[in-house]
Amino acid sequence: MRISSLRFKAMTIAATLVALFAVAFTVGCGGDKLEPAEMGVEDLWEMAAQADEDIESWHMELTSYYLNTQYDSGPIQSMIVDVNGEDLHEQWLLMGQVYAEFIKVDGREYSKDMLDDTWKEVEATSDGEIAGDYTSQFMELPSQASSQENVGVEVIDGRETEHFHFALSSSRVEEMFTTTTSYGFSDNGGGEVDVWIDRETYFMVRYDLVIKNVVIPEEIGLGDLRFVVDISDINQPIEIAAPI
């Protein structure tokens, strides 16, 4: 299957998003459940910052889109990540079809050759506990956003969540993606971030990020970028096995 260079460049920014998001939901909180009137943005983020890092496993689905371009709007690609402690299974999809796949188990790493559907062991490039080894700027949203709002209670997958909305300045967006060179963020028009937090466990279970006025590579050109991230199966049994 032939994948254009745009798709591979999208992998870089999606991986950046995974790193930024990951630690933001690798915290859980003990203590009494907060009532809606007590669920202020600062209160909740302070609780998250002080929480025990007790998540060992999770499932993430990330989908990226281009919006408001000369070619209208559409999906770029999606990514599925399963984590169990130090083990990882990562899949990259285009139009629902997997075009790249990676597994890490017991410190050994494997990559799938999509041409002949075979696996090979590759040189290890990562170590540490994947569920808790990222540095996230999203935990700083309340202090660095130009505006913030508690939208209210919404039900996601049968669970009550608190929905928060943040506006980001253009300079803040550029700082977040300073290492991403395949997209042009220098003249971005700022961003909007929505976060949904489980009211019972305080885990962050959904993100929706829109970055305005971005130069998208190849034929697409100037437009907006949207990333939607859903997290589930937190601390549920997730089996990740070596492919060979």
Disulfide bonds with the S-S distance in Angstrom:
none
